Amino acid sequence: MAGRTRRPERRQEPLSRESIVSAAVELLDTAGESGLTFRALAERLATGAGAIYWHITGKAELLAAATDAVVAAAVAIEPTDPPGSPQDGIRAVALGLFDAVEEHPWLAAQLATQLPRGPEGTVAPRIFEGIGRQVRALGVPEGGWFTATSALMHYILGAAGQNAANTASAGALGPDVDRTEFLDAVSTAWERLDPDDYPFTRAVADQVRGHDDREQFLAGIGLILAGITAIHSLTP
């Protein structure tokens, strides 16, 4: 019949919590937290909002589930043949989280929100477990597990969050400003600081230019591992 509005295609496969969370991650990546609405999610999934509410109670739960899903994938270590060393395992978990924060611009803010949650939160235990298993495999005595794992976790999340903040700052300068130009601007600003108040910062300012974030990040992991090894008299 002429003039009749065609209804949107309805999904054929059953809706699941996993498919909802996966679609939410995609929306967050493309539209950010403000773009994650149940209406937009329903359109992407070709379903009604009511069907989504059957699995997810609200946006807060959806954000928590999306964060947990990304973190779970980041800390999962694929088995190797032959298996790598615990040090390699720690580097793999660390880089998984570092790259996840870089790949998903919304993740750093959500980690800051999700990590301080009470006992019901799953993100902090998941990260702690991923790192802690490798710390235990290093041969660290049980009394040192919590401290060593905490030190690594705090460094990983802090460095990844700072890297994400730097990326956001570079983007705020304009679409034509790339990372090299941003780092050059930072380096130049440091070089102009008062030499009496900031002698050290001025001395390392040129090292900011052109440095590789991932290499610097892994170097920090190496420093922490060296400290853990020295304190507990482990074999490197």
NUZAKOL-80969 format. One line per 4 residues: their letters; for each residue x, y, z of N, C-alpha, C, O. Coordinates in pm, 1 decimal. Each point is the difference from the previous one (the first is absolute). Layout:
<nodes>
A	X Y Z X Y Z X Y Z X Y Z ~ ...
</nodes>
This chain:
<nodes>
MAGR	85.6 -119.5 0.0 -85.6 119.5 0.0 88.2 123.1 0.0 95.5 8.1 77.2 ~ -126.9 88.9 -164.2 80.3 120.4 -13.9 -3.0 81.1 129.1 -103.7 11.4 65.4 ~ 219.6 44.8 -29.6 7.0 86.4 116.3 20.4 -72.8 130.9 18.8 64.5 103.1 ~ -21.7 -197.1 -103.5 18.3 -74.0 124.9 148.4 1.3 37.7 86.3 -24.9 -84.2
TRRP	-57.6 54.2 211.3 137.0 1.8 47.7 47.5 -141.8 28.0 -65.5 -76.3 71.0 ~ 179.4 42.9 -127.4 53.4 -134.5 19.3 58.0 -14.4 139.4 78.1 84.2 44.4 ~ -115.6 -189.1 23.6 52.3 -26.2 132.7 144.5 -49.2 -8.6 37.8 -69.3 -94.4 ~ 41.9 106.2 194.5 139.4 -46.6 -1.3 6.1 -150.4 15.5 -87.2 -62.2 60.6
ERRQ	193.9 4.6 -117.7 20.1 -143.9 10.0 17.8 -39.8 146.5 71.5 66.6 74.8 ~ -136.1 -174.0 -35.2 14.1 -50.8 135.2 106.3 -108.7 1.3 17.6 -72.0 -98.3 ~ 52.5 60.7 208.9 105.8 -98.7 8.3 -57.9 -141.3 -2.5 -109.8 -23.8 50.1 ~ 183.3 -68.1 -107.9 -44.4 -138.0 -13.0 50.9 -87.9 115.4 -72.7 -86.5 48.8
EPLS	198.7 108.9 -4.9 55.9 -84.4 105.2 -42.1 53.4 136.8 -29.1 119.0 12.9 ~ 25.3 -204.6 89.3 -40.7 42.9 133.6 96.1 105.5 56.1 120.7 -6.2 -23.1 ~ -174.8 100.9 95.6 81.0 103.3 62.8 63.8 -57.0 126.2 -65.6 -70.3 76.9 ~ 193.5 100.5 -55.8 70.6 -47.9 118.3 71.3 116.6 66.3 21.1 105.1 -60.5
RESI	15.4 -126.0 185.5 75.2 102.4 72.2 133.3 26.0 -69.6 44.3 114.5 -9.7 ~ 18.8 -220.1 -38.2 129.4 14.4 -67.2 -11.0 85.6 -125.6 86.0 84.5 -24.8 ~ -190.1 -105.1 -54.2 -16.5 78.7 -122.2 -30.1 145.7 32.8 42.7 90.2 -72.1 ~ -115.8 -67.2 180.0 -29.8 136.8 42.4 127.8 71.0 42.3 24.5 113.9 -39.7
VSAA	56.7 -181.2 120.3 125.0 60.1 48.0 95.1 26.1 -116.1 65.0 104.4 -4.4 ~ -56.1 -197.7 -89.1 86.0 18.4 -116.6 -42.9 122.3 -81.3 83.7 79.0 -43.7 ~ -213.7 -64.6 24.1 -50.7 116.2 -74.1 24.7 128.4 77.6 26.9 104.5 -59.2 ~ -36.0 -111.9 191.8 26.0 117.5 82.8 145.0 45.7 -13.6 27.2 119.8 -7.9
VELL	65.8 -215.4 5.3 141.2 34.0 -17.8 20.9 69.1 -134.3 73.7 98.3 -8.3 ~ -137.3 -148.2 -95.3 11.9 61.2 -132.7 -54.4 142.7 1.1 60.2 89.6 -59.1 ~ -172.2 -68.2 124.9 -57.7 134.8 8.7 90.6 93.2 79.1 20.4 115.0 -38.9 ~ 33.1 -163.6 148.1 90.8 81.9 80.3 123.0 39.9 -80.4 47.5 113.1 10.9
DTAG	4.0 -205.1 -91.1 118.7 28.5 -81.1 -27.3 106.8 -104.8 86.9 82.0 -29.8 ~ -207.0 -82.8 -25.9 -30.8 91.2 -109.9 -66.8 128.7 44.6 20.3 104.8 -61.3 ~ -101.1 -111.4 169.0 -78.9 116.9 40.1 28.3 48.4 140.9 -52.3 103.7 40.7 ~ 133.0 -175.3 34.0 30.9 40.5 135.9 -113.2 -30.7 96.8 -105.2 -50.8 -38.9
ESGL	128.7 82.5 166.2 -99.6 -31.7 102.5 -132.1 71.0 -24.1 -106.4 -56.7 24.9 ~ 112.1 180.7 -73.2 -124.2 73.9 -24.8 -82.1 -62.8 -111.6 -122.3 14.0 -3.3 ~ 189.7 -83.2 -88.2 -71.0 -61.6 -111.8 -55.6 -137.3 32.0 -72.4 -58.9 -80.2 ~ 106.7 7.5 198.9 -51.6 -131.0 40.2 -135.9 18.7 66.3 -9.0 23.3 120.6
TFRA	-95.4 -33.6 -200.2 -136.3 6.4 50.9 -70.1 -130.5 -33.5 41.6 -72.3 -90.6 ~ -148.1 42.4 164.0 -72.0 -124.3 -27.3 -71.1 7.8 -135.0 -22.6 -102.1 -64.9 ~ -12.1 222.2 23.9 -61.8 15.6 -131.8 100.5 -32.9 -110.1 -30.8 -74.5 -93.0 ~ 151.8 131.0 104.5 103.0 -28.4 -100.3 38.8 -147.1 2.7 24.5 -60.3 -104.5
LAER	-19.2 3.3 222.7 34.8 -140.9 13.6 -108.2 -88.2 -61.7 30.8 -99.5 -65.7 ~ -157.5 135.7 86.7 -110.5 -77.4 -57.4 4.2 4.3 -152.0 -26.4 -100.7 -65.7 ~ 59.7 217.7 8.8 9.4 12.2 -145.3 113.6 -86.1 -54.0 -14.4 -65.4 -103.3 ~ 127.0 65.7 173.4 114.7 -78.4 -45.6 -30.1 -148.9 5.8 44.6 -76.8 -85.3
LATG	-120.4 36.7 186.5 -31.6 -141.4 17.8 -128.7 -42.3 -69.9 -38.3 -116.9 4.2 ~ -28.6 213.6 -68.9 -126.7 -27.7 -69.0 -100.8 -66.6 93.5 -58.7 -103.5 -31.6 ~ 41.0 165.8 146.5 -93.5 -52.9 98.2 -64.5 116.9 73.1 25.0 115.8 -33.3 ~ -106.7 -145.3 131.2 -62.6 103.4 79.4 75.7 22.3 129.7 69.9 -88.9 48.8
AGAI	-84.7 209.4 6.7 69.6 31.1 125.0 -44.8 -92.6 112.1 79.3 -35.1 87.5 ~ -206.2 -4.5 -90.0 -50.3 -88.9 103.9 73.4 -132.7 4.1 23.0 -55.8 107.3 ~ 14.1 5.1 -225.0 73.9 -127.0 -5.4 138.0 14.2 61.8 52.0 -94.1 60.0 ~ 7.6 212.9 -74.9 131.8 23.5 58.6 -11.7 7.4 151.6 83.9 -54.1 72.1
YWHI	-189.7 122.2 -23.4 -18.7 12.5 144.6 -23.0 -135.4 67.0 17.7 -12.7 121.1 ~ -56.1 -86.0 -196.9 -17.0 -133.5 55.3 134.6 -56.3 46.6 6.4 -80.1 93.3 ~ 102.4 124.5 -161.3 134.0 -49.8 31.4 83.0 100.0 80.8 84.3 -39.9 80.3 ~ -107.9 168.7 -101.2 79.4 105.9 62.6 -95.0 98.9 66.6 -93.8 47.6 -63.9
TGKA	116.3 -16.1 190.4 -94.8 84.0 73.4 12.2 148.4 -32.1 -97.3 74.1 14.2 ~ 214.6 -29.8 -57.1 17.4 142.0 -26.9 137.9 30.4 -54.7 80.9 -90.3 -21.1 ~ -54.4 218.5 -1.7 124.9 39.7 -64.1 120.9 -28.6 88.5 105.8 -38.4 -50.0 ~ -120.7 56.8 181.1 112.8 -25.3 89.9 44.9 -145.5 -9.3 119.6 -28.5 -6.3
ELLA	-215.3 -62.6 5.7 34.6 -141.8 -12.2 60.4 -29.1 -136.7 91.1 -82.0 -11.8 ~ -141.4 148.6 -90.9 50.5 -20.7 -135.4 145.5 46.6 -11.3 82.3 -68.9 -60.3 ~ -50.4 184.0 117.3 137.5 50.1 -2.0 93.4 -91.9 77.7 112.6 -26.2 -42.2 ~ -160.7 -22.0 155.6 82.0 -92.4 79.2 26.4 -128.6 -76.1 111.7 -51.8 1.4
AATD	-214.2 0.3 -67.7 15.0 -124.4 -75.8 93.1 19.2 -119.0 80.5 -88.0 -30.2 ~ -90.6 202.3 -37.9 87.1 28.2 -114.4 145.2 11.8 45.0 90.4 -51.9 -65.4 ~ -68.7 120.6 177.8 135.1 13.9 54.1 57.5 -135.6 37.2 115.4 -30.0 -30.4 ~ -195.9 -51.3 95.8 45.0 -132.2 42.5 33.4 -88.3 -119.5 97.0 -75.7 4.0
AVVA	-176.4 84.9 -110.0 24.2 -81.6 -119.1 131.4 36.2 -66.8 75.8 -87.9 -41.0 ~ -48.5 217.9 30.1 124.4 44.5 -63.0 119.9 -39.6 85.6 101.8 -45.4 -52.2 ~ -114.0 62.7 182.8 109.6 -35.9 90.6 25.7 -150.3 -3.8 115.2 -43.4 -0.6 ~ -221.8 -35.9 -1.8 15.3 -145.6 -3.9 78.8 -42.9 -122.7 86.6 -87.1 8.5
AAVA	-116.5 148.0 -122.1 72.9 -33.2 -122.7 144.6 48.0 7.9 89.9 -64.7 -53.7 ~ -67.2 177.6 120.1 134.7 57.1 6.5 93.9 -82.8 86.2 117.8 -14.1 -32.7 ~ -168.8 -41.0 142.8 88.3 -72.3 92.5 9.9 -148.6 -31.5 77.6 -71.8 63.0 ~ -156.0 25.3 -160.3 6.2 -141.7 -36.7 130.3 -26.6 -73.7 31.9 68.9 -96.9
IEPT	43.2 -168.0 141.9 127.7 -35.8 -61.5 -18.7 -128.9 -78.4 -39.6 -102.6 55.4 ~ 68.0 108.8 -183.3 -11.3 -119.5 -82.9 111.8 -97.9 34.2 115.2 41.1 14.2 ~ -147.0 -170.0 -0.7 105.6 -98.2 29.6 98.7 -9.3 -114.8 -37.9 5.6 -117.0 ~ 164.5 -19.8 151.8 104.7 -10.2 -102.3 70.8 -133.7 13.4 -7.0 -64.3 104.8
DPPG	74.1 23.1 -209.2 72.7 -126.5 0.9 139.5 25.5 -56.2 12.4 16.4 -121.4 ~ 94.5 -11.9 203.3 -3.6 -24.8 144.2 -53.2 121.5 75.2 0.9 110.6 -54.0 ~ -47.5 -129.1 178.0 -54.4 113.2 74.8 106.8 103.9 28.7 116.8 -33.5 19.0 ~ -157.3 160.1 -16.0 94.1 106.2 29.1 29.2 8.1 148.9 -60.8 -70.3 80.7
SPQD	154.9 157.1 -45.6 36.6 18.1 139.9 -105.7 84.1 71.1 -79.8 65.8 -66.8 ~ 76.6 -65.9 200.4 -91.7 88.0 72.1 21.9 147.5 -34.7 -94.6 78.6 -5.9 ~ 222.6 -42.5 -17.1 27.7 138.3 -40.7 -70.5 32.0 -131.8 -57.6 107.5 -16.7 ~ 63.4 -203.3 -77.0 -69.3 19.5 -127.3 -150.9 10.5 22.4 -68.0 78.5 -66.0
GIRA	16.7 -158.0 159.3 -142.0 5.3 30.4 -41.5 134.5 55.5 -105.3 52.1 -36.6 ~ 185.8 4.8 124.0 -29.0 132.3 55.7 3.6 105.5 -109.5 -86.2 87.8 -4.6 ~ 184.9 -95.8 -83.1 7.0 95.9 -110.2 -122.0 -14.2 -92.3 -51.7 99.8 -50.3 ~ 6.4 -222.5 28.3 -115.9 -22.2 -86.7 -126.4 60.8 60.4 -76.9 65.8 -70.0
VALG	55.4 -87.6 199.1 -116.3 58.5 67.2 10.4 152.4 -0.7 -98.3 69.4 -26.1 ~ 218.0 -17.9 54.9 20.1 144.7 4.3 -28.8 63.8 -135.4 -71.2 100.0 -8.2 ~ 127.2 -158.7 -98.5 -22.9 55.4 -133.4 -145.3 -16.9 -42.8 -53.9 85.0 -70.8 ~ -10.0 -194.4 113.1 -140.6 -18.7 -32.3 -84.3 113.3 54.9 -87.1 52.2 -69.6
LFDA	112.2 -13.7 194.1 -74.6 109.4 61.0 38.8 134.9 -60.9 -86.2 84.3 -25.0 ~ 215.0 -64.3 1.4 48.7 125.5 -58.9 -64.0 22.1 -137.2 -48.2 109.2 -30.1 ~ 48.3 -213.1 -51.7 -56.2 11.4 -134.5 -152.0 14.3 3.2 -57.9 69.2 -83.7 ~ -6.6 -134.8 180.6 -146.0 10.8 10.3 -41.2 142.5 32.7 -97.2 50.7 -56.0
VEEH	169.9 14.5 145.9 -30.2 138.5 34.8 23.3 92.1 -119.2 -72.9 97.3 -19.6 ~ 174.8 -128.5 -59.5 27.5 79.9 -120.4 -107.3 -22.6 -106.7 -41.2 93.9 -68.1 ~ -3.7 -218.4 54.1 -95.8 -35.4 -104.6 -140.7 47.5 32.1 -76.4 33.7 -90.4 ~ 41.9 -30.7 217.6 -135.3 38.9 42.2 10.3 130.6 79.0 28.9 -3.8 119.6
PWLA	-51.6 118.8 -182.9 20.8 129.7 65.7 -82.8 20.2 127.1 37.5 81.2 84.6 ~ -146.2 -151.1 -69.4 -87.9 14.3 116.8 46.4 -82.7 118.9 -47.4 20.9 111.7 ~ 139.5 -114.8 -133.9 32.7 -98.9 102.1 69.5 60.8 120.9 -29.2 -38.9 113.1 ~ 120.3 133.1 -133.8 73.7 57.3 112.9 -94.7 62.8 100.9 15.6 -20.3 120.4
AQLA	-113.3 96.1 -168.0 -96.1 63.7 91.1 -83.5 -104.6 71.6 -29.4 14.9 118.6 ~ -9.4 -121.0 -189.4 -79.9 -104.0 62.5 80.3 -80.0 102.7 -54.3 -41.5 102.4 ~ 180.9 20.0 -128.8 83.5 -68.7 98.2 8.2 82.4 128.3 -5.8 -54.6 110.1 ~ 19.4 186.1 -125.3 4.3 87.0 117.3 -130.5 -6.5 78.5 -0.7 17.7 121.8
TQLP	-109.8 -43.1 -191.9 -130.4 -11.2 65.3 -21.2 -137.8 59.6 -50.2 -12.3 111.7 ~ 87.8 -91.4 -185.0 -29.9 -137.5 40.7 94.3 -53.3 107.5 -43.6 -75.6 86.8 ~ 171.4 113.0 -90.2 97.7 -58.7 91.9 -30.0 27.5 147.4 19.5 -89.3 82.5 ~ -66.4 210.1 -45.5 -24.1 24.4 143.3 -129.0 -62.2 52.1 -31.3 16.2 117.9
RGPE	-43.5 -85.6 -200.2 -127.4 -56.1 43.7 19.2 -102.3 111.7 110.0 -50.7 21.8 ~ -218.5 22.0 47.7 3.5 -90.3 114.1 25.8 -143.5 -40.7 41.6 -27.5 -112.5 ~ -66.7 -63.7 205.1 30.4 -142.0 -24.1 -71.1 -59.4 -121.4 43.4 -101.9 -53.8 ~ -152.4 165.4 10.9 -73.5 -57.1 -113.3 67.0 27.2 -133.8 -35.6 -62.1 -100.2
GTVA	131.2 153.0 96.6 67.5 31.1 -125.8 88.0 -114.5 -46.4 59.2 -70.5 81.7 ~ -50.7 51.9 -212.4 78.4 -111.1 -55.1 125.9 45.1 -72.2 89.2 -81.4 -24.1 ~ -79.8 209.3 -10.9 112.4 45.4 -81.2 131.6 -8.5 77.3 97.6 -55.0 -51.0 ~ -93.4 107.9 172.4 123.9 -2.3 78.6 46.5 -143.2 27.3 117.6 -29.7 -21.0
PRIF	-205.8 -60.6 67.2 45.8 -138.1 21.5 49.1 -67.2 -127.7 92.7 -80.9 4.3 ~ -153.7 113.4 -117.1 41.3 -63.5 -125.5 142.2 43.1 -38.1 81.7 -82.8 -40.2 ~ -53.1 211.6 52.9 134.3 48.9 -30.4 100.5 -55.7 100.3 109.0 -43.8 -36.9 ~ -147.6 46.5 164.2 89.1 -49.0 105.5 32.3 -147.2 -19.4 113.5 -42.5 21.3
EGIG	-212.8 -35.0 -61.6 20.8 -142.7 -24.0 94.7 -22.5 -117.4 89.8 -83.9 7.5 ~ -109.9 159.1 -116.4 84.3 -16.6 -117.7 146.5 27.3 28.6 88.2 -70.1 -49.7 ~ -62.5 173.8 131.2 138.8 32.6 35.6 50.7 -93.5 108.4 113.0 -48.4 -6.2 ~ -197.8 23.2 105.9 42.5 -76.5 116.9 41.5 -141.9 -31.4 93.2 -51.5 61.9
RQVR	-158.5 -12.3 -154.8 39.3 -137.1 -35.9 143.2 -2.8 -51.0 74.9 -93.5 28.2 ~ -37.3 196.0 -103.1 136.2 5.0 -53.0 100.3 33.4 109.4 112.1 -50.8 -0.8 ~ -151.7 136.0 95.1 87.0 32.6 113.2 27.0 -125.4 82.4 113.5 -24.8 40.7 ~ -216.9 -53.5 -16.3 17.1 -125.1 73.6 93.2 -94.5 -75.8 84.7 -66.1 60.1
ALGV	-100.8 60.4 -193.1 84.2 -87.6 -80.6 146.3 44.6 0.4 89.2 -80.9 -25.1 ~ -63.8 209.2 53.6 137.5 48.8 9.0 74.9 -63.7 115.7 123.0 -5.3 0.6 ~ -198.5 -43.1 97.4 63.5 -55.2 118.7 3.2 97.0 116.0 69.6 -23.2 98.8 ~ -145.0 132.6 -109.8 -7.2 95.8 109.9 -63.5 -69.0 121.1 -102.8 -66.2 -14.4
PEGG	161.8 80.4 132.6 -60.1 -59.5 119.5 -141.6 51.9 22.6 -31.5 113.3 -36.2 ~ -52.9 -195.7 95.5 -141.6 35.3 14.3 -20.0 132.9 71.5 -92.3 74.7 -32.5 ~ 177.2 -44.9 128.8 -12.8 125.6 72.8 22.4 122.8 -85.9 -37.8 110.3 39.4 ~ 98.7 -127.2 -156.7 26.2 113.1 -88.9 -93.5 9.0 -118.4 11.3 92.4 -80.5
WFTA	-104.6 -187.4 67.8 -89.1 -2.4 -116.2 -80.3 129.0 -14.5 -5.0 59.0 -107.9 ~ -57.5 -15.8 216.7 -89.8 115.2 -7.5 76.0 126.6 -37.6 -43.9 75.7 -86.6 ~ 156.9 -52.8 151.0 76.0 121.9 -26.6 55.1 2.7 -141.6 -10.4 101.6 -68.6 ~ 69.1 -212.4 24.1 57.6 -4.5 -134.2 -107.5 16.9 -106.9 18.4 73.8 -96.8
TSAL	-130.3 -142.8 115.2 -109.0 9.3 -98.3 -59.8 139.2 -0.3 -32.5 52.8 -106.3 ~ 17.2 7.7 223.5 -55.0 135.4 8.9 89.7 101.0 -69.2 -48.2 88.8 -70.4 ~ 180.0 -102.3 90.4 93.8 92.6 -63.5 -11.0 -7.0 -151.6 -3.1 102.9 -67.4 ~ -2.6 -223.4 14.3 -13.0 -16.8 -144.8 -133.3 53.7 -50.0 -5.2 69.0 -101.9
MHYI	-102.5 -100.2 173.0 -132.8 43.7 -42.4 -9.6 152.8 -1.0 -53.2 58.3 -94.4 ~ 104.2 5.8 198.6 -7.2 145.4 6.7 82.4 65.4 -111.1 -42.5 98.5 -60.2 ~ 160.5 -154.3 33.9 81.8 55.9 -107.2 -68.3 -17.4 -135.8 -6.9 93.9 -79.3 ~ -42.9 -213.9 53.5 -62.1 -29.4 -129.9 -117.8 93.5 -26.1 -8.7 61.6 -106.2
LGAA	-81.8 -51.2 203.4 -119.0 82.2 -19.7 34.4 148.3 -3.5 -59.9 76.3 -75.8 ~ 156.5 -35.3 157.9 40.3 140.7 -1.1 64.1 40.6 -131.3 -33.1 104.2 -56.7 ~ 125.7 -187.2 8.2 68.2 31.4 -126.4 -96.2 -5.6 -117.5 5.2 85.0 -88.9 ~ -93.7 -185.8 87.9 -96.9 -11.4 -108.8 -96.3 118.6 0.4 -34.2 54.2 -105.2
GQNA	-9.0 -14.8 225.3 -89.6 115.7 10.0 66.3 128.8 -44.5 -62.7 82.4 -66.6 ~ 190.5 -64.1 103.0 72.0 120.3 -42.0 19.1 2.8 -150.3 -11.0 105.4 -62.6 ~ 39.7 -221.5 4.1 15.4 -6.5 -144.8 -130.7 36.4 -69.5 0.5 70.1 -101.2 ~ -113.0 -118.0 155.9 -130.3 34.1 -56.4 -27.8 149.5 12.6 -56.1 61.6 -90.6
ANTA	96.4 -4.0 204.5 -18.9 143.7 19.6 83.3 80.5 -99.7 -45.9 101.7 -52.1 ~ 168.7 -147.7 25.7 84.8 67.8 -98.8 -62.3 -6.7 -139.0 2.4 97.9 -74.5 ~ -58.2 -214.1 39.9 -65.8 -14.6 -129.5 -118.1 94.0 -11.5 -21.1 61.9 -104.3 ~ -56.7 -51.2 212.7 -115.3 90.4 0.2 44.3 145.5 -10.3 -63.5 79.6 -69.2
SAGA	171.6 -44.8 137.6 51.1 137.2 -5.7 46.8 35.8 -140.0 -23.5 110.8 -48.2 ~ 90.5 -206.5 -16.9 44.4 24.2 -137.5 -119.9 18.8 -91.6 1.5 86.4 -87.6 ~ -105.5 -167.1 107.4 -119.5 11.7 -82.7 -71.9 131.2 21.2 -62.2 52.9 -92.1 ~ 70.4 0.7 215.1 -67.7 126.3 29.3 64.6 118.9 -70.2 -62.3 105.1 -15.7
LGPD	188.0 -122.3 -26.7 69.3 108.9 -69.4 -44.2 14.1 -145.3 32.6 98.6 -66.1 ~ -106.7 -197.4 16.8 -49.5 6.1 -137.0 24.5 -128.4 -74.7 91.7 -75.1 33.4 ~ -172.9 48.6 -134.8 12.1 -126.9 -73.7 129.9 -13.5 -77.3 40.1 -111.1 -34.6 ~ 25.8 222.3 7.2 123.5 -4.7 -78.9 125.6 -12.1 85.3 110.5 -10.4 -53.3
VDRT	-126.7 11.6 186.7 115.2 -8.9 88.8 27.0 -146.3 32.0 -82.8 -67.1 61.6 ~ 199.4 17.8 -103.7 31.9 -139.9 27.6 81.8 -10.9 128.6 33.4 99.9 63.6 ~ -2.4 -224.0 -27.6 69.5 -25.4 125.5 137.1 66.9 2.9 40.0 54.6 102.9 ~ 31.8 -58.3 -214.1 133.4 59.6 -5.0 -5.3 148.8 29.5 82.9 52.3 74.6
EFLD	-180.6 15.7 -133.3 -14.5 144.1 23.1 -37.5 29.2 144.7 47.3 97.2 58.9 ~ -132.3 -181.9 -2.4 -39.4 19.0 139.0 118.8 -15.0 93.8 20.0 82.3 89.2 ~ 59.0 -187.9 -109.5 115.8 -21.8 85.4 103.3 111.1 -17.6 66.8 39.5 95.6 ~ -54.5 9.7 -216.8 92.5 111.0 -23.9 -44.9 124.4 75.8 82.5 73.5 54.3
AVST	-214.5 -50.1 -51.0 -53.0 115.1 73.0 25.2 -13.6 149.9 34.8 97.6 66.6 ~ -52.3 -218.7 -13.7 26.2 -23.7 142.1 147.6 21.7 30.7 35.3 65.7 97.9 ~ 50.6 -121.9 -183.2 143.8 13.0 20.4 43.0 146.4 -3.1 79.8 44.1 82.7 ~ -132.7 29.0 -177.2 34.0 142.2 -11.7 -44.8 77.6 123.2 72.2 86.5 49.6
AWER	-191.3 -117.9 -0.8 -51.7 67.7 119.6 87.6 -29.1 120.8 24.3 89.1 81.4 ~ 23.7 -213.1 -68.3 87.2 -35.0 111.4 134.8 72.2 -9.9 57.0 41.3 100.9 ~ -7.5 -27.1 -222.9 128.3 67.3 -19.5 -6.1 147.6 38.6 102.6 61.5 29.2 ~ -222.9 -5.4 -29.3 -18.0 141.9 31.8 -25.8 23.9 148.3 -14.9 114.6 42.2
LDPD	9.3 -220.7 37.0 -23.2 16.0 143.5 118.1 70.3 66.6 111.0 1.3 -53.2 ~ -136.4 56.4 169.1 104.1 69.5 75.3 111.2 -98.2 35.8 -27.5 -102.1 63.1 ~ 151.8 129.7 -101.2 110.5 -93.8 25.0 31.3 -19.5 147.5 54.5 -103.6 38.1 ~ -88.1 201.8 46.0 25.8 -14.1 142.6 -105.3 -88.4 67.9 31.4 -74.1 93.1
DYPF	-155.7 82.3 -140.0 -108.6 -78.1 60.3 -11.4 -140.3 -59.8 -42.4 -93.2 68.3 ~ 79.9 77.8 -194.7 -20.5 -127.5 -69.0 125.3 -48.1 -72.6 -6.1 -28.5 -119.6 ~ 119.7 18.7 189.0 124.1 -40.7 -69.3 -7.6 -141.3 -57.4 47.5 -24.0 -111.0 ~ -106.5 -69.3 184.9 -7.0 -138.3 -48.7 -96.9 -12.7 -116.7 32.4 -63.5 -100.4
TRAV	-150.6 123.0 112.1 -100.3 -9.3 -106.7 54.2 57.9 -129.8 -23.0 -55.5 -107.4 ~ 94.4 166.4 116.9 59.8 58.1 -119.7 107.5 -92.8 -57.9 17.3 -7.5 -121.7 ~ 54.0 -62.4 208.8 109.2 -86.0 -46.6 -51.6 -119.0 -80.1 67.9 -47.3 -91.1 ~ -189.0 -2.1 124.7 -53.0 -117.9 -70.1 -104.1 38.2 -105.3 -58.9 -87.6 -63.4
ADQV	36.4 216.5 44.6 -105.7 44.6 -91.5 16.8 -56.9 -140.2 -98.1 -37.7 -64.1 ~ 220.9 31.3 16.7 21.4 -46.2 -137.1 -30.4 -149.1 -14.3 -29.4 -46.5 -110.1 ~ 36.1 -29.6 221.1 -30.2 -142.7 -6.0 -148.1 -26.5 -23.8 -38.8 -109.8 -40.1 ~ -42.9 210.6 65.1 -144.3 -14.4 -23.8 -27.3 -14.2 -149.8 -89.9 -73.6 -40.8
RGHD	167.3 144.0 -39.4 -21.3 -1.9 -144.9 25.9 -139.6 -57.4 105.5 -59.5 22.0 ~ -203.1 9.9 -95.0 19.4 -121.9 -76.0 11.6 -128.1 80.4 32.0 -104.2 -57.3 ~ -56.7 107.2 188.3 12.9 -124.5 76.7 -116.6 -93.1 -34.4 -107.5 44.6 -40.0 ~ 131.3 -173.4 56.6 -102.3 -100.5 -28.0 -72.5 -33.6 129.9 62.3 -46.3 95.5
DREQ	-192.8 69.3 -91.5 -76.8 -19.4 123.2 4.2 -144.6 48.3 16.6 -25.3 119.3 ~ -31.7 -70.0 -211.8 -2.4 -140.6 40.7 136.2 -44.2 51.0 8.2 -74.0 98.1 ~ 98.6 118.1 -163.2 133.9 -35.7 45.8 27.0 58.8 138.3 56.4 -67.0 86.5 ~ -96.5 191.7 -66.0 17.8 63.3 130.0 -82.6 -71.7 106.7 45.7 -18.4 112.9
FLAG	-165.5 -21.4 -148.7 -88.2 -71.7 91.1 62.8 -132.8 42.0 2.7 -33.2 118.5 ~ 47.5 -42.0 -215.5 62.7 -128.2 30.4 129.4 17.6 79.6 35.2 -85.8 81.0 ~ 34.9 195.2 -103.3 119.9 27.0 78.7 -36.5 18.5 146.8 73.2 -43.9 88.7 ~ -186.1 108.9 -63.4 -46.9 16.3 137.3 -35.2 -133.3 63.2 31.2 -24.0 116.7
IGLI	-96.7 -64.0 -194.0 -29.4 -135.0 49.1 129.6 -71.5 35.5 7.7 -69.1 101.6 ~ 94.4 85.9 -185.9 129.2 -62.1 25.3 63.0 48.5 130.0 60.4 -78.6 72.9 ~ -74.1 208.1 -43.5 54.0 54.7 123.8 -68.7 -62.1 121.5 65.6 -35.5 97.9 ~ -198.3 22.7 -105.1 -73.6 -58.7 112.6 36.5 -147.4 17.2 19.6 -46.5 112.3
LAGI	-10.7 -26.6 -222.4 37.3 -141.4 8.3 140.7 -16.8 56.4 25.9 -92.7 76.8 ~ 64.3 181.9 -114.7 136.7 -5.7 52.9 -1.3 21.9 150.8 73.9 -65.1 73.8 ~ -159.0 157.7 -28.6 -11.2 25.5 143.3 -57.5 -119.5 74.1 49.9 -37.4 106.1 ~ -155.5 -23.1 -162.1 -59.9 -118.5 62.1 101.7 -112.6 7.9 10.4 -68.6 101.7
TAIH	64.7 50.0 -210.2 100.8 -105.7 -3.8 109.3 23.2 103.7 43.4 -93.4 67.3 ~ 0.7 217.7 -54.8 107.4 31.2 94.3 -46.9 -14.7 145.0 71.1 -55.4 83.8 ~ -190.2 105.1 -55.6 -49.6 -3.7 138.3 -20.1 -144.0 47.4 30.0 -33.2 114.7 ~ -80.6 -51.1 -203.5 -32.6 -136.4 40.4 105.8 -102.4 -44.0 -21.1 -120.9 9.2
SLTP	136.1 172.8 -57.5 112.3 -86.8 -38.8 -44.2 -109.6 -97.9 31.6 -117.7 17.1 ~ -106.0 160.5 -120.6 -46.8 -94.8 -100.9 100.4 -10.2 -112.5 82.5 89.5 -18.3 ~ -88.7 -196.7 -56.5 84.7 -14.9 -118.2 -66.3 70.4 -116.4 -113.2 -34.7 -34.0 ~ 178.5 133.4 -30.1 -61.2 74.1 -110.6 -40.0 -91.6 -113.4 -53.0 46.3 -101.0
</nodes>
